[in-house]
Amino acid sequence: MNSDLTTDHLPFIRIHENGSVERLSGNDIVPASLNPQNNLPLLIYFHGGAYIVESPFSPVYHNYLTEVVKTSNCLAASVQYRRAPENPIPAAYDDSWSAIQWIFSHSNGSGEEDWINEFADFDRVFVAGDSAGANISHHMAIRAGKEKIKPRIKGVVMKDVQDEGIRRGIKEIWEKIVSPNSVDGVDDPWLNVVGSGSDISGLGCERVLVAVAGKDVFGRQGLAYAAKLEKSGWEGDLEVVEEEGEGHCFHLRNLNCENALKLMKTFREFIIYR
């Protein structure tokens, strides 16, 4: 036994005189260290759930974002916003914008969270979301463009964007639960991002990735969004991917299926592209 050890129970544990403990077996996992010389892209993610369910702490989103970070070698901030019916729209959008402002307060290196100060590359900021979170991502980029916020958002990823497409399925939820005070119903621009009341030419980002699923009830609307953006006069780069035979947010339910892995690769390439 070494002189500084008080207990040496190989192959399980060592206890040192200074109180430090070495656990020599078990399930503790130490993640790979960050290279302090290389700042990483920063992903701001907005979860889906029709504005009424899910959160960053839901296992499906925690597991998904963990995989995104590992695969794309980026930092991720998963945003918790208030949900309906207790907090109807636009509470989710207000909270999401506040989250972006708080995250961007770290761009000068003096924010509250050291890991953002030290490791985030604010020249490579991306916002992303699925379903309702895709709508939020769109509106955050629109507001960023209007307010010319700095640093600039580099890219937006919208997966299975939600809008008024299936009126019978969403009308009651939207008008009675999510946004009961809306005068436009399911034509409200907060929901219908491809409607006549939605101007998308001022999207405040350089690049957009729109991902749709072939069997998704919202798939047609995602393609309509991409078509409208392409014709809007927006001067950025647009990429559209469609996974045939898959349903709404399929990539969350089975991270390891073939099409989910393909979509993850596309997501990774979008983020790491300079």
C-alpha positions as CSV (number, residue, x, y, z in Angstrom):
1,M,0.0,0.0,0.0
2,N,1.3,3.5,-0.9
3,S,2.1,5.7,2.0
4,D,-0.6,8.2,1.2
5,L,-3.3,5.6,1.0
6,T,-5.6,4.8,4.0
7,T,-7.6,2.2,2.1
8,D,-6.6,0.1,-0.9
9,H,-9.3,-2.4,-2.0
10,L,-8.3,-3.5,-5.4
11,P,-9.9,-3.7,-7.9
12,F,-12.7,-1.5,-6.5
13,I,-11.6,1.6,-4.6
14,R,-8.6,3.5,-3.1
15,I,-9.0,6.2,-0.4
16,H,-6.1,8.7,0.1
17,E,-5.1,10.4,3.3
18,N,-6.3,13.8,1.9
19,G,-9.8,12.4,1.5
20,S,-9.7,11.9,-2.3
21,V,-11.3,8.7,-3.6
22,E,-10.4,6.6,-6.7
23,R,-13.2,4.4,-7.9
24,L,-11.5,1.8,-10.0
25,S,-14.6,0.1,-11.4
26,G,-18.2,0.9,-12.0
27,N,-20.3,3.0,-14.4
28,D,-18.9,6.5,-14.0
29,I,-18.3,7.9,-17.4
30,V,-16.0,10.9,-18.0
31,P,-16.9,12.7,-21.2
32,A,-14.3,13.7,-23.7
33,S,-12.6,17.0,-22.8
34,L,-13.0,20.1,-24.8
35,N,-10.0,21.5,-26.6
36,P,-9.7,25.0,-25.1
37,Q,-8.0,26.2,-28.3
38,N,-11.0,25.4,-30.5
39,N,-14.3,27.1,-29.9
40,L,-17.4,25.1,-31.0
41,P,-20.5,25.9,-32.9
42,L,-23.4,26.9,-30.7
43,L,-26.8,25.3,-31.3
44,I,-30.0,26.9,-29.7
45,Y,-32.7,24.3,-29.8
46,F,-36.5,24.7,-29.4
47,H,-38.4,21.5,-28.6
48,G,-41.7,20.5,-30.2
49,G,-44.9,19.4,-28.5
50,A,-47.7,21.6,-30.0
51,Y,-46.8,24.3,-27.5
52,I,-48.5,22.3,-24.7
53,V,-46.3,19.2,-23.9
54,E,-42.6,18.2,-23.8
55,S,-39.6,20.1,-22.4
56,P,-35.8,20.1,-22.6
57,F,-35.9,17.6,-19.8
58,S,-38.1,15.1,-21.6
59,P,-36.0,11.9,-22.3
60,V,-36.7,12.1,-26.0
61,Y,-35.2,15.5,-26.3
62,H,-32.4,15.0,-23.8
63,N,-31.3,11.9,-25.6
64,Y,-31.6,13.5,-29.0
65,L,-29.6,16.7,-28.1
66,T,-27.0,14.5,-26.5
67,E,-26.5,12.7,-29.8
68,V,-26.5,15.9,-31.8
69,V,-23.7,17.3,-29.6
70,K,-21.7,14.1,-29.8
71,T,-22.1,13.8,-33.5
72,S,-21.7,17.4,-34.5
73,N,-19.0,18.4,-31.9
74,C,-21.0,21.5,-30.9
75,L,-22.4,23.1,-27.8
76,A,-26.2,23.0,-27.4
77,A,-28.6,25.1,-25.3
78,S,-32.1,23.5,-25.1
79,V,-34.6,26.2,-24.3
80,Q,-37.4,25.8,-21.8
81,Y,-40.4,28.0,-22.7
82,R,-43.8,28.4,-21.0
83,R,-46.5,26.2,-22.4
84,A,-50.2,26.5,-23.0
85,P,-52.9,26.5,-21.7
86,E,-51.5,28.2,-18.6
87,N,-49.4,30.5,-20.8
88,P,-51.0,30.9,-24.2
89,I,-49.2,32.2,-27.3
90,P,-47.1,34.4,-27.6
91,A,-45.6,33.4,-24.2
92,A,-43.5,30.6,-25.9
93,Y,-42.1,33.1,-28.4
94,D,-41.4,35.7,-25.8
95,D,-39.5,33.2,-23.7
96,S,-37.5,31.9,-26.6
97,W,-36.4,35.4,-27.6
98,S,-35.4,36.1,-24.0
99,A,-33.3,32.9,-24.1
100,I,-31.5,34.0,-27.3
101,Q,-30.8,37.4,-25.7
102,W,-29.4,35.8,-22.6
103,I,-27.2,33.4,-24.6
104,F,-25.9,36.2,-26.7
105,S,-25.0,38.2,-23.6
106,H,-22.1,35.8,-23.4
107,S,-20.6,36.8,-26.7
108,N,-18.2,39.3,-25.0
109,G,-17.0,36.6,-22.6
110,S,-18.7,38.0,-19.5
111,G,-21.9,36.0,-19.3
112,E,-23.2,34.0,-16.3
113,E,-22.2,30.6,-17.7
114,D,-18.5,29.9,-18.0
115,W,-18.9,27.0,-20.5
116,I,-20.6,29.4,-23.0
117,N,-18.1,32.2,-22.4
118,E,-15.1,29.9,-22.9
119,F,-16.2,27.5,-25.6
120,A,-18.9,29.0,-27.8
121,D,-18.0,30.3,-31.2
122,F,-20.4,33.2,-31.7
123,D,-19.6,33.3,-35.4
124,R,-21.3,30.0,-35.7
125,V,-24.7,30.2,-34.0
126,F,-27.6,28.1,-35.1
127,V,-31.2,27.9,-34.1
128,A,-33.2,24.7,-34.6
129,G,-36.4,23.0,-33.7
130,D,-38.9,20.4,-34.7
131,S,-42.7,20.8,-35.2
132,A,-43.8,23.7,-32.9
133,G,-40.1,24.3,-32.2
134,A,-39.5,24.7,-36.0
135,N,-42.1,27.5,-36.0
136,I,-40.3,29.1,-33.0
137,S,-37.0,28.9,-34.9
138,H,-38.6,30.6,-37.9
139,H,-40.0,33.5,-35.8
140,M,-36.7,33.9,-33.9
141,A,-34.8,34.3,-37.1
142,I,-37.5,36.8,-38.4
143,R,-37.1,38.8,-35.2
144,A,-33.3,38.6,-35.4
145,G,-33.5,40.1,-38.9
146,K,-35.8,42.9,-37.9
147,E,-33.8,43.9,-34.8
148,K,-30.5,43.2,-36.5
149,I,-29.3,41.4,-33.3
150,K,-25.6,40.7,-32.8
151,P,-24.1,38.3,-33.1
152,R,-25.8,37.2,-36.3
153,I,-27.5,33.8,-36.5
154,K,-25.6,31.8,-39.1
155,G,-28.2,29.1,-39.8
156,V,-31.7,27.8,-39.0
157,V,-32.8,24.2,-39.0
158,M,-36.5,23.5,-39.3
159,K,-37.7,19.9,-38.9
160,D,-41.4,19.1,-39.6
161,V,-42.5,22.7,-39.5
162,Q,-46.1,23.0,-38.1
163,D,-48.8,25.2,-39.6
164,E,-52.5,25.2,-40.3
165,G,-52.3,22.4,-42.8
166,I,-54.6,19.9,-41.1
167,R,-57.3,22.2,-39.9
168,R,-59.5,19.6,-38.4
169,G,-56.7,18.2,-36.3
170,I,-55.2,21.4,-35.0
171,K,-58.0,24.0,-35.1
172,E,-59.5,23.0,-31.7
173,I,-56.2,22.7,-30.0
174,W,-54.9,26.1,-31.3
175,E,-58.1,28.1,-30.8
176,K,-59.2,26.6,-27.4
177,I,-55.9,25.8,-25.8
178,V,-52.8,27.3,-27.4
179,S,-54.0,30.7,-28.5
180,P,-57.6,31.4,-27.5
181,N,-57.3,35.1,-28.0
182,S,-56.2,34.8,-31.6
183,V,-58.5,36.7,-34.0
184,D,-57.1,34.8,-37.0
185,G,-57.5,31.3,-35.7
186,V,-55.4,28.8,-37.5
187,D,-54.4,31.5,-40.0
188,D,-52.6,33.3,-37.2
189,P,-49.0,34.0,-38.5
190,W,-47.7,32.6,-35.2
191,L,-48.9,29.2,-36.5
192,N,-49.3,29.5,-40.2
193,V,-45.8,30.5,-41.4
194,V,-46.7,30.1,-45.1
195,G,-50.0,32.1,-45.0
196,S,-50.6,35.4,-46.6
197,G,-49.9,37.2,-43.4
198,S,-46.4,35.8,-43.0
199,D,-43.5,37.7,-44.6
200,I,-40.4,35.6,-44.6
201,S,-38.1,37.6,-46.8
202,G,-36.4,39.2,-43.7
203,L,-35.2,36.0,-42.2
204,G,-32.1,37.0,-40.2
205,C,-29.7,34.2,-41.1
206,E,-27.4,33.1,-43.8
207,R,-28.5,29.5,-44.3
208,V,-31.7,27.4,-43.8
209,L,-32.2,23.7,-43.7
210,V,-35.8,22.5,-44.1
211,A,-36.3,18.8,-43.3
212,V,-39.6,17.0,-44.0
213,A,-40.9,13.5,-43.7
214,G,-42.8,11.9,-46.5
215,K,-45.6,10.5,-44.4
216,D,-45.9,13.5,-42.1
217,V,-49.2,15.3,-42.2
218,F,-47.3,18.5,-42.1
219,G,-44.9,17.5,-44.9
220,R,-46.6,19.4,-47.6
221,Q,-46.5,22.6,-45.5
222,G,-42.7,22.2,-45.0
223,L,-42.2,22.0,-48.7
224,A,-44.5,25.0,-49.2
225,Y,-42.4,26.9,-46.6
226,A,-39.2,26.2,-48.6
227,A,-40.9,27.2,-51.9
228,K,-42.1,30.5,-50.4
229,L,-38.7,31.2,-48.9
230,E,-37.0,30.6,-52.2
231,K,-39.3,33.1,-54.0
232,S,-39.3,35.7,-51.2
233,G,-36.2,37.6,-52.1
234,W,-34.3,36.2,-49.1
235,E,-30.6,36.1,-50.2
236,G,-29.4,33.1,-48.1
237,D,-28.7,29.5,-49.0
238,L,-31.6,27.0,-48.7
239,E,-31.3,23.2,-48.4
240,V,-34.3,20.9,-48.4
241,V,-34.3,17.2,-47.4
242,E,-37.2,14.8,-47.5
243,E,-37.2,11.3,-45.9
244,E,-39.8,9.2,-47.8
245,G,-41.8,6.7,-45.8
246,E,-41.3,8.4,-42.4
247,G,-43.8,10.2,-40.1
248,H,-43.8,13.3,-38.0
249,C,-40.6,13.7,-35.9
250,F,-39.6,10.1,-36.7
251,H,-36.0,11.0,-35.9
252,L,-36.8,11.5,-32.2
253,R,-38.5,8.1,-31.7
254,N,-35.7,6.0,-33.1
255,L,-32.3,7.7,-33.2
256,N,-30.6,4.7,-34.8
257,C,-32.9,3.9,-37.7
258,E,-31.4,4.4,-41.1
259,N,-33.2,7.6,-42.0
260,A,-32.7,9.1,-38.6
261,L,-28.9,8.5,-39.0
262,K,-29.0,10.1,-42.5
263,L,-30.8,13.1,-41.1
264,M,-28.3,13.4,-38.3
265,K,-25.5,13.4,-40.8
266,T,-27.2,16.1,-42.8
267,F,-27.7,18.1,-39.6
268,R,-24.0,17.6,-38.7
269,E,-22.8,18.8,-42.1
270,F,-25.0,21.8,-41.9
271,I,-23.6,22.8,-38.6
272,I,-19.9,22.2,-39.3
273,Y,-19.9,23.8,-42.8
274,R,-18.0,27.0,-42.7
